[in-house]
Amino acid sequence: MSDYKGELVSLLYTDNFESTVSFYEDILGLEKAEVWSKGGEKATKFKVAGGGRIQVTCGGTELPKGPISLWLHGKDINGVYESIKKEKGVKFLEPIEDKYYHARAFQMIDPSGNGVSVVAYENEVKPYTKDAKKADYFGTEYRSVFFVDDFDACFEFYTKVLGVECVYSWNESPEDRGCKYDITGEGAFLETLHRKPLLPQDAGSIMIRAKDVDATYKRISGIKGAKIISDIEDTERGTRQFSLNDPDGNVIIVFSYI
């Protein structure tokens, strides 16, 4: 049984806060879940599928800042693409096209340099008839994506130390491997990719909500080689949490609400 439930947060740290918030709210049409400003930090959290969240944060951290990549399930991929193309200032890294992995997709760059892929499985794709409605762009799946160098060590970390299930994996070649880890049980996943990214990537940070954060901390801290970088504590933001590194230097914050 999983230690986790309900929430996976992709943390996007930026010095370009207002433009990045506008991209996710005004261009992609995501709904705000939470907004706060305290001391030198301000943040806006957006809802995505399956208990996923995208949190844009400015200031107040020493955590890895990416850039990283995000994956959104497009309901009507052709309609979504045509609609977003009409927005001013959107930077496309890849135009819409059919992919070798049986999907149709396009990729954007947010104002902070993070990659945002919109993907639909090939059996869902229908011909373009009209632009999609902004509030109805995205479907039932969300992924936070880490590009990793040591794929096997990361697999051991996520399955054995963090204790999440790899529900889908592939090994097309030594330079194209991937694994999709079920985080929330509701459609939000962490994906690790060993593949050359189209955008420069760096270590990033995510948050995973635990059912019992104290019990999870006790289990993980007892595992030899687990790299705990911040012991469990209560925070001013109303969470109880600890953090650890994966083998590629990405930070996973395990938390619960107080």
C-alpha positions in Angstrom: 0.0 0.0 0.0 1.3 3.4 -0.9 2.5 6.0 1.7 1.0 8.8 -0.4 -2.3 10.3 -1.4 -4.0 13.1 -3.2 -1.4 15.6 -4.2 1.7 16.0 -6.3 3.1 19.5 -6.6 5.6 20.6 -9.3 7.6 23.5 -7.9 8.6 26.1 -10.5 10.9 28.7 -9.0 11.3 31.9 -11.0 12.5 35.5 -11.1 9.8 36.1 -13.7 6.8 35.6 -11.5 4.0 37.7 -13.0 4.6 36.5 -16.6 4.9 32.8 -15.5 1.7 33.0 -13.5 -0.1 34.7 -16.4 1.1 31.9 -18.7 -0.5 29.2 -16.7 -3.7 31.2 -15.8 -4.3 33.3 -18.9 -2.8 31.2 -21.7 -3.4 27.6 -20.4 -6.6 28.5 -18.5 -5.7 26.6 -15.3 -7.6 27.3 -12.1 -5.9 28.8 -9.1 -5.9 26.6 -6.1 -4.0 28.9 -3.7 -2.2 32.2 -3.6 0.1 33.5 -0.8 2.8 36.0 0.0 4.9 35.9 3.2 8.2 37.6 3.9 10.3 37.4 0.8 8.3 34.6 -0.8 5.2 34.7 -3.0 3.5 31.8 -4.7 0.5 30.8 -6.9 -0.6 27.2 -7.0 -2.7 25.9 -10.0 -4.9 22.8 -10.2 -4.2 20.1 -12.8 -5.5 16.6 -13.3 -5.4 13.7 -10.7 -4.5 15.8 -7.7 -1.6 17.4 -9.5 -0.6 21.0 -8.8 1.8 23.5 -10.5 3.2 26.0 -8.0 4.9 29.1 -9.3 7.1 30.5 -6.6 9.4 33.6 -6.3 12.0 34.0 -3.5 12.5 32.4 -0.2 14.2 29.1 -1.1 17.5 27.3 -1.6 15.9 24.4 -3.4 16.9 23.4 -7.0 15.2 25.7 -9.4 15.2 23.7 -12.7 14.1 24.3 -15.4 12.1 21.1 -15.5 9.4 19.7 -17.7 5.6 19.2 -17.3 3.2 17.0 -19.2 -0.5 17.8 -19.7 -3.1 15.5 -21.2 -4.9 17.4 -24.0 -8.6 16.5 -24.4 -8.9 17.7 -28.0 -5.3 18.1 -29.0 -5.9 19.7 -32.4 -8.4 22.1 -31.0 -6.2 23.0 -28.0 -3.2 23.7 -30.3 -5.2 25.9 -32.7 -6.6 27.9 -29.7 -3.2 28.4 -28.0 -1.6 29.4 -31.3 -3.8 32.5 -31.3 -2.4 33.7 -28.0 0.3 36.4 -28.1 3.8 35.6 -27.1 3.6 31.9 -26.7 6.9 30.2 -27.5 6.6 26.8 -29.1 9.5 24.4 -28.9 7.8 21.8 -31.1 4.7 22.2 -33.3 2.0 19.7 -33.2 2.9 16.4 -34.7 2.4 12.6 -34.4 5.0 10.9 -32.3 6.7 7.5 -32.6 5.3 6.6 -29.1 1.7 6.5 -30.4 0.7 10.0 -29.4 0.1 13.4 -30.9 1.8 16.3 -29.1 3.2 19.8 -29.1 5.6 21.5 -26.6 5.8 25.0 -25.3 8.3 27.0 -23.2 6.9 28.9 -20.2 8.4 32.3 -19.4 10.7 30.7 -16.8 12.2 28.3 -19.3 10.3 25.1 -18.3 9.1 22.8 -21.0 5.3 22.2 -21.2 4.2 19.3 -23.3 0.5 18.8 -24.3 -0.1 15.2 -25.3 -3.0 13.0 -26.5 -2.9 9.3 -27.1 -3.4 8.4 -30.8 -6.7 6.6 -30.2 -8.1 9.9 -28.8 -7.1 12.2 -31.6 -9.9 13.5 -33.8 -9.7 15.9 -36.8 -9.6 19.6 -36.2 -13.1 21.1 -36.3 -12.9 24.1 -34.0 -10.8 25.7 -31.4 -11.0 24.2 -27.9 -12.5 26.2 -25.0 -9.8 27.4 -22.6 -11.4 26.1 -19.5 -11.7 22.6 -21.1 -8.2 22.1 -22.6 -6.9 19.3 -20.4 -8.0 15.8 -19.4 -7.4 13.2 -16.7 -3.6 12.8 -16.5 -0.7 15.0 -15.4 3.0 14.3 -15.1 5.9 16.1 -13.5 9.0 15.1 -15.5 12.6 14.8 -14.4 15.3 14.1 -17.0 17.9 11.9 -15.2 21.4 10.7 -16.0 21.4 7.6 -13.7 18.2 5.9 -14.7 18.7 2.7 -12.8 19.8 4.4 -9.6 16.7 6.6 -9.8 14.5 3.6 -10.4 15.9 2.0 -7.2 15.4 5.2 -5.3 11.8 5.8 -6.3 10.6 2.2 -5.9 12.6 1.1 -2.9 13.3 4.3 -0.9 10.4 6.6 -1.7 8.2 3.6 -2.2 6.1 4.5 -5.3 5.0 2.1 -8.0 6.3 2.3 -11.6 3.2 1.6 -13.5 4.7 1.9 -17.0 8.2 1.8 -18.4 10.0 1.6 -21.7 13.5 0.9 -22.9 13.7 1.9 -26.6 17.5 2.1 -26.4 20.3 2.9 -23.8 19.6 6.6 -24.6 15.8 6.4 -24.5 14.4 5.0 -21.3 11.6 6.1 -19.1 9.4 5.2 -16.1 6.0 6.6 -14.9 5.5 6.5 -11.2 2.0 6.6 -9.7 2.0 9.3 -7.0 -1.6 10.1 -6.2 -3.5 7.0 -7.4 -5.8 9.5 -9.2 -3.9 10.4 -12.4 -0.9 12.5 -11.3 2.5 10.9 -12.0 6.2 11.5 -11.7 8.1 10.5 -14.9 11.8 10.0 -15.1 13.3 10.1 -18.6 16.8 9.1 -19.7 16.8 10.9 -23.0 18.4 14.1 -24.4 16.0 16.9 -23.6 15.0 19.5 -26.2 15.5 22.2 -23.5 18.3 22.5 -21.0 17.2 20.8 -17.8 18.6 21.1 -14.2 17.7 19.6 -10.9 14.1 20.4 -9.8 11.9 20.1 -6.8 8.5 18.4 -6.2 6.2 17.9 -3.2 4.3 14.7 -2.5 1.6 14.5 0.1 1.9 11.6 2.6 -0.9 9.8 4.4 1.2 9.8 7.6 4.3 12.0 7.2 5.8 11.0 10.5 5.5 7.3 9.7 6.9 7.9 6.2 9.8 9.8 7.6 10.6 7.1 10.1 10.6 4.4 7.4 12.7 6.3 4.9 15.2 7.6 7.4 15.9 4.0 8.4 16.9 3.0 4.9 20.7 2.9 4.4 21.8 5.4 1.8 18.6 7.5 1.9 19.7 11.1 1.4 17.6 13.1 3.9 18.5 16.7 3.4 16.0 18.3 5.8 14.6 16.6 8.9 10.9 16.6 9.6 9.5 19.9 10.9 6.4 22.1 10.9 6.5 25.1 8.6 4.9 28.5 8.7 2.9 27.6 5.6 0.9 25.0 7.5 2.7 21.8 6.5 4.7 19.2 8.3 7.5 18.0 6.0 10.9 16.6 5.3 13.0 16.4 2.1 15.4 14.1 0.4 17.5 14.0 -2.7 17.2 11.5 -5.6 20.4 10.2 -7.2 20.3 13.0 -9.8 20.0 15.8 -7.2 16.3 16.4 -7.6 14.5 17.3 -4.3 11.4 15.5 -3.1 9.6 17.2 -0.3 7.2 14.8 1.6 4.5 16.6 3.4 1.2 16.7 5.1 -1.1 19.5 6.2 -1.1 20.4 9.9 
